[in-house]
Amino acid sequence: MQIRQAIEAIKEAILQGQYEAAQGVTRIQLAVYFGIGKYISQHTRKNVWGTGALETISNQLRRELPGLRGYSATSLKKMRLFYENWIMLDANSSVATDEIKTTITIAEITSGNSSVITDDLVAIDIYHTLMVPITREFPVEDFFKVPFTHHVEIYKLSDLLARYYYLHRTAEEHLSVDDLKKLIKNDAYGHREQMPSNFTKTISNAAMMRKAVMMFKDSYMLDFINVEEIGVRDNIDVDERVVEKEIVNKVKNFIMTIGRDFTFMGNQQLLEVYGVEQFPDLLFFNRELNAMVVIELKTGEFKTSYLGQLMGYLTILDEKVRKAHENPSIGIVLCKSANREYVEFMIRDYTKPMGVATYKTADEMPENYRKALPDTEALKKLLNESVKEDKK
């Protein structure tokens, strides 16, 4: 009798959900799955139903609703997990806290009829089960734009903020399930935008914006530059040209540090417009971004004037140097220190894509790390010995 009641309750929810979904309301489908997941969770986790109940329910549903898809025993288990992993959205759950004062029901979101389902059998009330918290963090619109197949991948993540991140990426970029899986596998959330930049506002191409965000870090260890070895007595006396010269001399090391697919175009390359000459410190081309990347070196703390200087370089590069098939140029200020919050505040209104990163040199590494690294001669000796061993 319990199984028969379950079948009737679930079937009623499916039919109502199909009616709403036929009108293009994806969120109703999610609400139905959430409600069914709750219903199944309450009856299976407490051993109300016997072993094999989900198989029985699934088979009977397909008999009574010919052509029904998406309600296999495996799918029903996914609905259960969908509910259990988002249980904080259930207003009647003990997990829902008093901190969430304002909520909206599915009925309010869809302008549906909240009295459609009135089954006496512990009904699957799809309109009042799923309560969405109106908080700054919770991505309400993203949540309901993401198909259930994608939710199945996202709810596996234990970190709630990571879920929010992938919900947004999926909704914003219309990701396929395979693309979403790749992002999760590559830990896109863990490597999300670290460098303060305005890329999300200034790069209109979503794919390029994502690549730019992922490519640049907030800090770089330029351990191939040792101020002590190049004869500078105090870090305060270091000039940008000294650091630039070391980077140019060891440009391969620098490229390996900042990322892949960079080609060095030159340093202090002349940019001239209306008789005014400009000389950006370092100019690269990145094949992945299909864009020039100009890097301005600063040995002190970040100043807002650096952004204006960089903006000028980018304007000239885009209008006088960039080829028709290339994407807009990107600018990076590479300085010794920067207040991240201040940078993010000041950079937001600039119209050219730019970011600010910091760097450290070998002499700034902690003493224990510096001692652990072999010096240049010792390293050469190790490499020579390795080559000899390979030849044997």
N, C-alpha and C positions, 0 to 999 in steps of 0.2 A: 504493500500500500504506500509506503514511504517513497519508493522509487517511482511509482505511478504519479504521485503528487509532484515529485521533482520534475518529471518529464513535462507535465502540464504547465507547471510554473515557468520552466525554462522555455518551452515552446511559445507560451504567451509573450514572454519578453522578446524572443526572436522575431515573432511576427510583428510586434509593435515597432521593434527596432528596424526591421526591413522596410516597413511603411515609411518611417521617418527618413531612413537612409536613402530611399528611392528619390527623395526630394533633395539629395545632395548634402545632407547633414552628417558629415563624418563624425562629429562629436557625439551624436546620438549612438552611433555604433560603438564608440569607446565606452559610453555610459552603459550600454547593454552588456558589454563584455565585463565591465567593472562590477555591475550588479550580479551577473551570473557567477563571476569569480567569487564574489562575497558569499553568495548562496552555497556554492560548492565548498568553499573553505569552511563555512560554519558546520557543514554536514559531514565532511570527510576528515577534518582534523580532530574532531571530537568523537570519531568512530560511530556516528549516527548511522551511516550507511556501511554496508559490508564490503568486502574485497570484490573488485570487479564492477562496482556500481557505475563508474564513469563509462566503461565499455558498454554496459547495458543501456544506459541513458543515451549514449551516442548512437548506438544501433537503432534504438526505437525511434529517436528523433528523425533519423534518415528515412525510416519506413513511413512515418506519419507526415513528413514534409519532403516529398520526392524532389530530388535535385538540390537539396540542402548541402552547402559546402561550408567548410570552416568550423565544423563542430565534431570533429573526431575526439576520441578520448585524450589524445595528445593536446589538441587545441583547447579542450576544456581545462586541462591542467595548466596551460599557459594563461588562461583567463584567471584561474585561481592565483597564480603567481603575480599576475598583473594587479589584482586586488591587494594581495598580501604585501607587495613591494611598494604600493602607493596607499597603504592602509591609513596613513595620516590624512587622506582626503575624505575619509568616511566620517561624516559628522557624528555618527552613532558609535564610533570606535573609541575605546579607552585611550587610544594613541593620540586622537585629536585633542589638543590642549586648549586651555582657556585663553592662550595668547592670541589665537586666531579669533578675533572678535567679529570680523566682517566676512561673510561668505555669500556666494551666489550659487544657486542650484542650477542643475541642468535645465530645469523648466524655465528659469529666468534667462538663461543664455540663449535658448532656442525659441522662446515664447511658446513652449509646448503646453499641453494640458497636464497638470500635475496629478489629476485624478484618474488618468487612463487605466492604471493598474490598481485594482482593489481586491486582488485575490486574498482570501483568508488564510492561505497556506504559507505563512511566513513569506509573503509575496516578494518577488524581486522588484522592488520599487526603483526603477532606473532613474527616476527624476529626483528622488530625495536621498539616495544612497551616496552619490558622488557630490561632495561639497567642495568647491574650489576656493582656497584661501586667497583673499586679495592682499597680497603682500608685495613689497618691492621686488623680492627675489623670484617669486613663483611666476614662471612664464605661462600665463593663462592661455593666451592666444596660440602660442607655440604648441602647448600641450594638446590642444584640440585639432591642430592642423596635421599632426603627425599620425600616419596610419598605424594600425595595431601591429603589423608585421615589424615596423621599426621600433615600436614600444617594447616588443619582446626582447630586442637587443639592448635597449636602454635600461630597462628595469633590472637587468642583471648587475648593474653597477651599484655598489654600496654607497658611494659618495654622492650625496644628493645634489651638490653643486655641479658635479660632473654630468649628472643626468640633465640638469637644466641646460648645460652647455650643448650637449648633443641634441637635445630637443630643439634648441634654437638653430643650430647648424642645419638640422634636417628640414625644419620648416622654412628657413631662409633660403636654402640652396636647393631645395627639392631633391634631396639625396636619394639615391637608390639604396636598397638594403645592403648591397655589396659595398657601396661606397661608405656607408655608415660603419660597416664592420671593419673596413680598412682603417678608418679614422680611429675607431676604438682600439684596434690592434696596435696602431702606431702611437697610441696615447696622445692624441691631438689635444686633449684637455690638459694633460701634464705639460705639454709644450706650447700651450696657447700663448697669446701675445704677452711677451715678457718685456720687450723694449717699449718704453713709452713712445707712442707714435700717433699719428692721425690717419693711419692707413684705412681704417674702416670708413672714414668720411670722405677721403680724397681719391681712393681707387675704386672706380665704379664697377670694374670687372670683378665679379665675386671670386672667380678662380684665382686671378692674379692677386687680389687682396689677401686671400687665404695663404697663398704661397709667401707673400711678403711678410705677413704676420708671423708665419712659422719659421722663416729663414733667419731673422735677426734676433740675437739675444740681448739682454739688458746689460751684460758685462762680458768682457773678453780678457783672457790672460795672454798677454803678448810676452810669453816667457823667453822668446828669442831676442828680446831687447833687454840688455843689462846696462843700466845707466852707469854703474861703477866701472864696467869694462871699457866704456867709451870716453872715460876721462872727465866725467862731470862729478864734481865733488859733493854737490847737494841737489836733491830732487827739485828744490825750489828754483835752481838755476837752469833747469832743463828747458830748452827752447823747442817749439813745435818742429822746427827744421831738423833738429837732432833726431827726434823720434821719426819724423818723415824719412830722413835719410836711411835710418836703420830699416824701416819698413821696405823702402825701395830696394835696398841691398839684399833684403831677405823676403822679397815679395811672395815667393812660393810659400814660405812659412805663414805669412799673413793670410794668404788665400785659403790655406788649409785650416786656419783658425776661424775665419769668418764664414766659411761654407763652401759648397761645391758650385761648379759651373761659373766661376768668376774668371774673367779675362782682364788683365791689367792693361789699361789704355795709356796711362802716363801720370806723371805728377807735375804740378805747377803748369798744367797745360793752358795755353793762352786762350781766353774767351774774350772776344772784343765786340762791342756794340756801340755805335755812335762815337767811336774814338775812345771809349773808356775800356781799359783793359782789366780783366779779372783773372786770377790764377788760383783755381781750386787745388787743394792739397793732393788728393788722390782721386783718380777717375777709373772706374771699372765698367765692364759690361757683363751682365749676367744673362746667360742663355736661357735659364729656367724662367726668368721674369721677362726676357726679351726687352730689357731696359738698361739704360746706363745708370750707374750708381755712383754718386759723388760722395766722398767721405772727407769731412773737414776735421782736422786734428786740433785739439786744444789741450794744453797741459795743466790747465787750472780747472776751477769749478765752472759749471754751466752758467751761461749768461743768455738772456733773451735775445741780445743782439746777434748771437750766433745763428738764430733761426732766420733773421732778416737777411743775413749774409748768404745763407744757404738757399733761401728763396730766390735771391738774385741769380745764383749759379744755375738753379733749375730752370728758371725762366729763359735764360740764354741758351742752355743746352736744348730745351724743348723746341725753341723757335729757330735756332741757328744751326744746331748740330744733329739733332735726332732725325732719323730716316723715317719715311712714311709708314713702313711696316712695323716700326718699333713702338713699344708702349711708353707712356710718360716716364720721365726720369725720376729717380728716388734719391733723396738726400739723407745722409746720416751725420750727425755731430758725434764725434768720438772724443770724449773729454775725461778728465781724471775723476771727477765726482759730479753728482747731480742729485737734486732732491726730486724724487720721482713724482710726487704729487704736484709740485710746482711746475715741472716740465709738462705734465698732462694738462694742467690748467692753461698754460701759456701756448701750447702747440695746437690746441683744438681749432682755432679760427684761421689757421694758415691753409691756403688752398692747394698747395703742392704737397705731395706725399713725402713726409720726413719723420725721422725719429731721432732719439738721443740715447746713446749707449756710453758706458764707461769702460775703462781699461786699466789694467795693472801690468807692470813690467816685472822681470825676473827678480830684480833687487827688492821688490816689495813683497815677495813670497815669504811666508813664515820661515824662520831660521831652520826648523826641523825639516821642512820640505826642501829647502835649498841645499841642505847638507845631503839629502837623500838622492839628489840629482847629480850625475857625473858631470865634470866640467867638459869643455869642448874636446880637449886632447884625450881624455879618458873615453869619451863617447866614440871618437874616431878609432881608438884602439879596439874597443869592443866590437865595432862594426867590421873592422879588418879581420879580427879573429873569427867573427861569424862567417865572413866570406870564405876564409881559408877552410873552415870546417865543412862548408857546403861543397867545396871543390873536391874534398877527399872521397 
